[in-house]
Amino acid sequence: MTGYCVTVDVLLDGHSPLDPAILGDTTVDRLGAMTDALAHLYGAISGDERGWSATVTLDDDTLNGARDRAVSEILAAADRARLPTAPVVRVEVVREDVRDAEQERPTLLDLVSGPEAAEILGVSRQRVHQLAHEHPDFPAPAYQLGVGSLWFRAGVEAFGQRWERRAGRPPSKTA
């Protein structure tokens, strides 16, 4: 047997997940009833007047078997709680170990500021900004803030590996 996490989303026609939440007391009670009904599957339920999402965890021999069992139990629990059961807009099945590994991955972007980029490249902060403006291979900023630019660390590191740095100042152009 393998552990699977199955998510089912129901979104009522005419609504978008980006719409503002619409939460009434009746919906809260119904979502609570659905949560109670799926407690044996470690159910996690969220939603509002626009629709709902339920994730359960169960063991099965196959992914398809887990999907079919979970969808059936989730929709039955929604029906008993008097929540809409259609339209289903998403069914997602993932092995539990894969889901756990995904959740351990950092979700924040690895960004660096001018001082950090300078440290990576072994130059001054001023030189970083000069390189950013003058060198065509320097990575574009991921974000431009009022206090300065932010770059992806990987882009700055890659630039540092291919950049041919020459010691000293460039020769004067006066004749």
C-alpha positions as CSV (number, residue, x, y, z in Angstrom):
1,M,0.0,0.0,0.0
2,T,1.1,3.5,-0.8
3,G,0.0,6.8,0.8
4,Y,-1.7,9.3,-1.5
5,C,-2.9,12.8,-1.0
6,V,-6.0,13.7,-3.1
7,T,-7.4,17.2,-3.5
8,V,-10.8,18.0,-5.0
9,D,-11.9,21.5,-5.8
10,V,-15.4,22.7,-6.5
11,L,-15.8,26.2,-7.8
12,L,-19.3,27.5,-8.6
13,D,-19.9,28.7,-12.1
14,G,-19.3,32.4,-12.6
15,H,-16.7,32.6,-9.8
16,S,-12.9,32.8,-9.9
17,P,-10.5,31.7,-7.2
18,L,-9.3,35.3,-7.3
19,D,-12.7,36.7,-6.3
20,P,-13.0,38.1,-2.7
21,A,-14.1,35.5,-0.2
22,I,-17.8,35.4,0.7
23,L,-18.2,33.6,4.0
24,G,-21.5,33.2,5.8
25,D,-22.3,31.4,9.0
26,T,-24.2,28.6,7.2
27,T,-21.1,27.9,5.0
28,V,-18.8,27.8,8.0
29,D,-21.1,25.3,9.6
30,R,-21.3,23.2,6.5
31,L,-17.5,23.2,6.0
32,G,-17.1,22.2,9.6
33,A,-19.5,19.3,9.1
34,M,-17.5,18.2,6.0
35,T,-14.3,18.4,8.0
36,D,-15.8,16.2,10.7
37,A,-17.0,13.7,8.1
38,L,-13.5,13.4,6.6
39,A,-11.5,13.3,9.9
40,H,-10.8,9.6,9.4
41,L,-8.9,10.6,6.2
42,Y,-7.1,13.5,7.9
43,G,-9.2,15.9,5.8
44,A,-8.3,19.5,5.3
45,I,-11.2,21.6,4.1
46,S,-11.4,25.2,3.0
47,G,-13.9,27.3,1.2
48,D,-16.6,29.9,1.1
49,E,-19.8,30.8,-0.8
50,R,-17.9,30.5,-4.1
51,G,-16.8,26.9,-3.6
52,W,-14.6,24.6,-1.6
53,S,-11.4,22.5,-1.6
54,A,-10.8,19.3,0.3
55,T,-7.6,17.3,0.7
56,V,-7.5,13.8,2.2
57,T,-4.7,11.3,2.7
58,L,-5.3,7.6,2.2
59,D,-3.5,4.3,1.4
60,D,-4.2,2.4,-1.7
61,D,-2.5,0.0,-4.1
62,T,-2.8,2.3,-7.1
63,L,-3.0,6.0,-7.8
64,N,-6.3,5.5,-9.7
65,G,-7.7,3.5,-6.9
66,A,-6.8,6.2,-4.4
67,R,-8.3,8.9,-6.7
68,D,-11.6,7.1,-7.1
69,R,-12.0,6.3,-3.4
70,A,-11.1,9.8,-2.3
71,V,-13.3,11.6,-4.8
72,S,-16.2,9.4,-3.9
73,E,-15.8,10.0,-0.1
74,I,-15.1,13.7,-0.5
75,L,-18.2,14.3,-2.7
76,A,-20.4,12.2,-0.4
77,A,-19.2,14.2,2.6
78,A,-19.9,17.5,0.7
79,D,-23.4,16.2,-0.2
80,R,-24.2,15.2,3.4
81,A,-23.0,18.7,4.5
82,R,-25.2,20.3,1.9
83,L,-22.3,21.8,0.0
84,P,-22.4,21.9,-3.8
85,T,-20.7,18.8,-5.5
86,A,-20.3,20.3,-9.0
87,P,-18.7,21.6,-10.9
88,V,-15.5,19.8,-9.9
89,V,-12.7,22.0,-11.4
90,R,-9.7,20.0,-10.1
91,V,-8.7,16.6,-8.9
92,E,-5.1,16.2,-8.0
93,V,-3.5,13.0,-6.7
94,V,0.1,12.9,-5.5
95,R,2.0,10.2,-3.6
96,E,2.4,11.3,0.0
97,D,6.2,11.1,0.0
98,V,6.4,13.3,-3.2
99,R,4.0,15.9,-1.5
100,D,6.2,15.9,1.6
101,A,9.3,16.5,-0.4
102,E,7.6,19.4,-2.3
103,Q,6.6,21.0,0.9
104,E,10.2,20.9,2.2
105,R,11.4,22.9,-0.8
106,P,11.9,26.6,-0.1
107,T,9.2,28.7,-1.7
108,L,11.0,32.1,-1.4
109,L,13.1,33.2,-4.3
110,D,16.8,33.3,-3.7
111,L,17.4,37.0,-4.4
112,V,20.5,39.1,-3.7
113,S,20.9,42.8,-3.3
114,G,23.8,45.0,-4.5
115,P,26.0,44.3,-1.4
116,E,25.4,40.6,-1.7
117,A,26.1,40.6,-5.4
118,A,29.3,42.5,-4.8
119,E,30.4,39.9,-2.3
120,I,29.7,37.0,-4.8
121,L,31.7,38.8,-7.5
122,G,34.4,40.1,-5.3
123,V,33.9,43.7,-6.3
124,S,32.5,46.9,-4.7
125,R,28.8,47.7,-4.6
126,Q,29.5,50.6,-7.0
127,R,31.1,48.2,-9.4
128,V,28.1,45.9,-9.3
129,H,25.9,48.7,-10.4
130,Q,28.4,49.7,-13.1
131,L,28.5,46.1,-14.4
132,A,24.7,46.0,-14.4
133,H,24.5,49.1,-16.5
134,E,27.4,48.5,-18.9
135,H,27.9,44.8,-19.3
136,P,25.4,43.1,-21.7
137,D,25.8,39.7,-20.0
138,F,24.9,40.9,-16.5
139,P,21.5,39.5,-15.5
140,A,18.5,41.8,-15.5
141,P,17.2,42.6,-12.1
142,A,14.3,40.4,-10.9
143,Y,12.9,43.4,-9.0
144,Q,13.6,47.1,-9.1
145,L,12.9,48.7,-5.7
146,G,13.2,52.2,-4.5
147,V,16.3,51.2,-2.4
148,G,18.0,49.3,-5.3
149,S,17.8,46.2,-7.5
150,L,17.4,42.6,-6.5
151,W,18.9,39.8,-8.7
152,F,18.5,36.1,-8.7
153,R,21.5,34.6,-6.9
154,A,22.0,32.0,-9.6
155,G,22.2,34.6,-12.3
156,V,24.8,36.6,-10.5
157,E,26.8,33.5,-9.8
158,A,26.6,32.4,-13.4
159,F,27.7,35.9,-14.5
160,G,30.7,35.6,-12.1
161,Q,31.8,32.3,-13.7
162,R,31.8,33.6,-17.2
163,W,32.9,37.2,-16.6
164,E,36.6,37.9,-17.5
165,R,37.7,40.2,-14.8
166,R,40.8,42.2,-15.4
167,A,42.8,43.6,-12.5
168,G,43.3,47.4,-12.2
169,R,41.7,50.3,-14.0
170,P,41.3,50.3,-17.8
171,P,43.8,52.3,-19.7
172,S,43.1,56.0,-20.1
173,K,41.7,57.0,-23.4
174,T,43.6,60.3,-23.6
175,A,46.1,60.6,-26.4
